[in-house]
Structure formats: structure tokens, C-alpha cells
């Protein structure tokens, strides 16, 4: 059997877990009620991952108090608001999770401190270890907690762990000496300037997490597991600035040496596992790795950590490819594999691996758009490629009683998703694709090396379409006449979008290429490139070229790049900007293309001032316009006519998949 290591049991303290797959903790935005208790959506969400074969589930952060570090109601769980109700709703969760042989830990947090956004998340002045600036708004100063306040918080951890045990949780995980959250602000010298027992040297700065674990063990006994969310390294280059991979910088947070020493102290204090990553809010693209990070990015650090501790080390961080996860275990870089976003994308990851169906695992694409990105927009947790996340009982695929003939026009991700869902429900589905391949605009979009997960998504869709025996007619232009001839009951228009063209003098010159032509390799690109358009496509294309050694300048009409179109999740945005800077990509903002010349281009700014820029190639990336030509002809003539994906609105992969999924479920 392949992947044998993944499916061996493991002990955390005296508790045995059936396999070495752990669901990494992720914020359960929107999965709680106004009293801080898990709602039905949360129960269904965690139960689905247990159903899928996960051995250990670690929940979202759950606050132990909401009087000092005050958060807006209904965003994250808070155990102390209504402990009795929390116990009641959580009991249903643990009972159902246990039915599938999984264990479940409740993750308990002290809160956010300087990492909480004032006004949108926090409802009062942020608190911290010391009087330091807030991360999101440096003009706001955090108030240092008093010694007695910290001691009171320790007592709330103990009370909360007691409630967790009574609710049926198999253990708790303390959040966190990790990511620069409030508890971590006590452990890091850059943030902790205290002179009481919770400050000073490393041992003093670790006094708080030590008191927490020892207090819980004293109350509940040594057999009740207490884990710790732990960042072995901070990756802080400066306040609000992280260090990039392979960048040479002085660590201002916890370096690896201190991280290993701290781990020894924390193990001796009584912690039963270390759920490990690296990074902080200041280096958020380490804590929440975007597409630009390597797979298994934490493993070099956890390999060193495993040499100094004897308790299990759980490691996540882009380990969604089963072979990578298995290799990490075999190379003694981890004791358990943490899967966060991969279990959002596909809750049945463990069962598919165990049954040798890894090719059927729906991949996470690292976009953060549907998970953490939605949290920052005040929306419930979900997933870009799996819209059923957080609404499992409402998005259940149910068979139809009266199958229909469904025509799907367009074989991009929207068309394939609509066809897949409709076919699973029992409809007779045919995809009509105008080219000779499936994938649509994601094909050129997935060309850069850092977009490999987009290619994996296309491959997954192709495999599913083939396995479901969905009929596909390639090289077929759908017309009104063809629709009339085929007589479908349902027509789903997924014709995508076309690149927006610019009409300026010189635009017809050979040196002008579009972003799609550039990525497809159908046009040659010179060494000096002017990228017109600083949206996501333009910036990623610029990075792709810069990594090849080309000199790239981005010109953007707005005053900042990456500010047009759909919001880009924070960690993806800041890493892309930092990478563009590292590869010396220049940016010219508040300027537009006025003319393409033999030497390059003429730009004009918002003050009508002109400047000339030298360029061998002028690449145009100013967005996409929906292709509704066929829809407009059919609209009003067919009752069951639907418009999905970029054909409805040129946006992103999530919008395409979600609109397609909705129609597929209900057509």
C-alpha cells in the first residue's frame, strides 16, 4: 500500500489517533452565533472532515474571554460568553466527530492584541504585552495588560479547558506561541518590554504559556492532552515587514536557535504536541503561504525541531500533495501532517489517498480568496474551489427525478463545474468547446511556475469530466441554429471573457503583445518590457518575466498596483509586491499609455504630463470583458438559460466556480 506512514496510528500523550493526518486549525468565520457558540454550519463543517477520514481535527481559535481583548460578536467562537450553551452545541459536534473514529481538540486563544484590526474586529483599544503599535493601524497604541489581568486570563484558559473536556473534546490546543497573536506577543522580545514575571529573558517571556499548561494539567490531570500552536521562527525583517525566502536579513523576532530553546522549555512545562509553522502577522506570507511559496516550506525548520523534542510535531504548510506529505514523515521532518486548505478543497483527501484515488483529490490553488480572504471581507469561511465549505447540508448534491438535456457552452472552469455537478445529479450533459482543449483562460494563466496548482485544478476537472463520461464536443462554435437543432432543456452559457483592447496610436506595432499571447508563448518578448496594467494578471506576468531575467516596468493608471478588480487577499498581495521589488520590477503609477513608439511608449499622468519609456515589448494587460454574444441572442427565447463565470462578470476562479456550482445544483 502506498502512503503507509500517513495511515499509521500515533499517540499524543496517552491519546491514540487513528492516522497521522490532522486538520489544521482555521478561523471559523461565520460559523458561530452571537453568543460565541458553534452553530449548525460549524458542526456540519467539522463532521464532514471526520467523515472524510481525518484522524485529528483541531478547531478554529476559540477565545477564553472577551472582556479585555474584545472582538465583534459572531466572528470567532468565545467560550466565556455563554459557557452552558457552548457546551451544549459543542457536544453535538464532538459526538458526531467521534462516530467516524476521529479525535477533536478545541483550540483556545488569548486573542489578537496588536494583530487585531481596530473597529472591524476589535471593539475597544487593543491590548498587548507592552505599549506597542497595532499592526493594522500603527497610529493606534496597544495598552499593556497588567500582571493581575494576565493572571486572570490564565484562569480563563483553565476554566475553558474544563468546559472543553466536559463537552467531549479529546484535548485542547493553546493558541498560541505562534504568528504574533496576543500570547505570542508575550514571548517575543520585539514586543515584550515587561519587567514583571511575564517579561525579561526567554524563560520569563514563556512564563505565560507555562502557567497555562501547568494550570490545565493541575485541574484536569496529565491524561488530558494539551497541545500548542507554535511558530519556531518569526521571519520578521522589521515592524510590519517580513523576510522573503532566500533573502538575507536580520531576524527581529524569534530566530531558529531561540525557537529550538523555547521548544525544549515548553515540552518540559508539559505540552503534549507542537503544531508547528513559521511566521507572524509581520511576515504573513509565511504563516499563510500563498501560491508564490514552495510546497513544504516549513519542513527544513521542523526537521531541526524534531531533533530537540520528544513530543509529536505536527506540520502543515502546502503539503496537500500526498507524496509530499508521506515524504515529510519518512524523512523525519514531521510526526503528523497538518492539512488546512487542502481539507477545505477536498474533505475526503484521506479516504482518496487510502483508496489509491489521489488523482481525484480536488486541489487547493493557494488563492486564499474563499477562506481567509472572505473573513477579512466580513463573510463566512468557505473555499474558492469548493463552495460547499461551511454550508455542507445546503450544498449536498441530490439526484434529480426527471433528467434533462443540458447544453454547456464553454469548457473553462465554470463550464466544467456546471457540467460536473449537473452530471452528478443525473442530467444528460454535453460541453461544447470552441477550441481543442478544456481549461479556458486558466491555461495561459497557469503558465508561470508559481501557478502550478492552477494546472493541477485543470487536470482535476479534465479527469472528473472524463470519469463521469460527460460528452465534450471540441472545436465547436455554438450558434442559435445549433441550439435549435440540439433542442436542449437547459442552456448554460460559460463563454468566458475577452481581453480588453486599447485604442492608441502605434498599438498595431509588432512590439505590442497581450498578456495571454505573452503567457501562451505565441509572441516573442524582448528584454525590456513595459507591462501596461498593474492588476493581478499584469503583476504576475511581470514577475514571470522578471524571473527569466528580463527588465520589466509596470505602468498603472491607479495610484497603486493590485488595487483594481476583486480584492486580493492580504498575504498574497504583500508577497507579490515584495517579490516584484526583489526582482527589481519598476512601477509607474497614476499613468496611462498614450502612444506606442518605435523606441517604446509615451505615458501620460493624471496631471497631463508626458514621459517616454524605452521598451522592446509593450504588453497589454488591462482586464477582460465578458463575452455575452450568444447569451444576448438566446435571451428571451429559452426558459432555462443561464449565464455563469466570466461570461457573467469577468472576475476570478472562485466567482466562476461558485456561479457554476449554484446553477449545476439547481438546473
Secondary structure, DSSP 8 states (H G I E B T S, - for coil): --STGGGS-EEETTEEESSSEEE-----TTSB-TTS-B-HHHHHHHHHHHHTT-SEEEEEEEES-SSSS-B-TTSSEETTTSHHHHHHHHHHHHHHHHHTT-EEEEEEE---GGGS-BTTTBSS--EESSS-B-SS-TTSB-EE--HHHHHHHHHHHHHHHHHHHHTT-SEEEEEEESBT-HHHHHH-TTT----STTSSSHHHHTHHHHHHHHHHHHHH-TTSEEEEEEES---EEETTEE--TT-----SS--HHHHHHHHHHHHHHT--EEEEE--BGGGHHHHT--TTS-TTTTHHHHHHHHTT--SEEEE-SS--SHHHHHHHHHTTS-SEEEESHHHHH-TTHHHHHHTT-GGG-----S--TTTHHHHHTT-----SS-TTTT-TTTS-----SS--EEEEE--SHHHHHHHHHHHHTT-EEEEE-SSSSS-TTHHHHT-SGGGHHHHHHHHHHHHHHHHTT-EEE-S----HHHHHHHT-SEEEE---EEE-----BTTTSTTEEEHHHHHHT-S---SEEEEE--SHHHHHHHHHHHTTT-EEEEEESSSSTT-SSS---HHHHHHHHHHHHHTT-EEEESEEEEEE-SSEEEEEETTS-EEEEE-SEEEE---EEE--HHHHHHTTT-SSEEE-GGGT----HHHHHHHHHHHHHH-
